[in-house]
Amino acid sequence: MKTSYHVHSRWSDGKTGIPELIAAAGEAGLEELGISDHYVLAPPPQVVSWSMPLDRLAEYVADVRAAAADAPPGLTVRRGVEADFFPGQEAAIRDALAGHDFDYIIGSVHYVDGFAVDASRPGWDRLSPDEREAMHRGYWERIVGLAKTGLYDIVGHLDLTKKFGYRPESDLSAEAAITPVDQFPPSAPAGLTAKAAPASIELAWDRNPEPDLNAYRVYRATAGGPFEKLADISVIPTYSDRAVEPGKIYQYAVTALDRAGNESLRSTPVTAQVNP
């Protein structure tokens, strides 16, 4: 499968418009093309000239979507963005990217304490050997920080600090080490049904497919009120609610939990009533 996902247009530092990139991808026989322009939300007062305008992110997404509608047959266009990571900017970056329906987000590091690691060779030439080593170390510390946020799907150009021929002299394995953390919840349970029995409401649903499934959580609402947790149960996809009153209408939803404690979205709710 021929693809290209790290592609910049004139929205940031590219030299070509999105429609032209899509046309070229079609001519090259690509099956998928991802447009992923730079979005650099640097700590104030730093402003990066090669980023797209920070207040036009929604317009950028709309532009990619509109151009994708005219893609040639056989080419799928993905909506992406390359968002720089800066320590301390995690919340601001998360809020800025939320709600824009990206297919993927590339995380990159271009700056270490204000030093642009890929700007020019003279910049590296002026550094002492110890300063260059500190730049390599700081770069990998930021890559680890980037990965820990869980904000990104892809890490861009891991070897960017080698661009001008300077390589680390020491072992940076400790700086680059990271313990994986499961931040991905199970899928929402499907097929939830509720059947009234003489003194209970019996719930059943389809078992989740995730191998790390650990439990289910049952929610209940009454009289149009909010859902409240009713019970945490094992991985057996049934529950009997015996704390019910005849004639009262109950609404139920179920979530799935994995061994890391991640909780899924709620299932489609169902309603039931024990006959008076």
Steps between C-alpha positions, in 0.01 A plus 500: 500500500653832389437779751642830617385655827763764587407763241495880534312748285509878478302504824838470675845462342403318180518656156190339348126526556299205626317435167834485319639256757197278459532505121870411520426214740246362256747520213762321714259215565464555875209329672499733802629854550507676835519879518675589827600864516692648792308628801753644746347618826822620660519646852441878492652723382659270241332509158607263221476639148470164324193390697152541362320794667394371840153654472424332165519132592129440431537672161797276419303185583210622284742570215641145515151353514380706201804412289466132592152494349659549156769234542546271199350149515704259709658769720390554859601832657557503876471806724814536709704761684858516627484654845822591681549388857620744766530409870231682693280554193324164517161633613502787252589267213233248602233771516606651166483167314181372662189472289663533159445140385857425393576159356843518662729741687877504453698609804836666439776680687674785318613709799705428810490797738451738209775345284368394157664161453447486122539868407862520386842336524668823623274489804639160593854602406492779756415259783769343713518118514331506841226728370438276200476201731250689713293569189490131410403411857233770518358390167450142616358611832237693304428204273426294811281780635317512168431127509372512857230754419299256290408792273678373190464207263840528329841640600668701227867478398654341810854566373451873431797600717732312260398719206830692490729207576532540877427182690483437875824385658342335804240228551159669515304180560379618841371826358318316221348231723126494556265256669191450281173604663170371368278804443262342251157404634302200378222543247154584633295189573248416227169319487370608842148373575278539809213264580259542788449202733247484787740657750804603300632635171737267320777654290709324237744618233770374263834412652781741410779364278795667680744248652571730798133539593475512880146597600174665404336798666122531503331841512136577575282808474144556618230755419715680245781554751873456440669164471654377825731204551301199608765227517838375382478137394719229351551443129180295474273724289182476708357679801185460708367822654281398793483845661204603288147622575191395306373762257824698500688555173874431504766579242824302481841528335817293533872577463801271474821533702841355418774387738660847490176657624407664170124533465318486168223725381154399614294259299184610327250538788193282538180543702294253701216494752380246751126463465293621797 
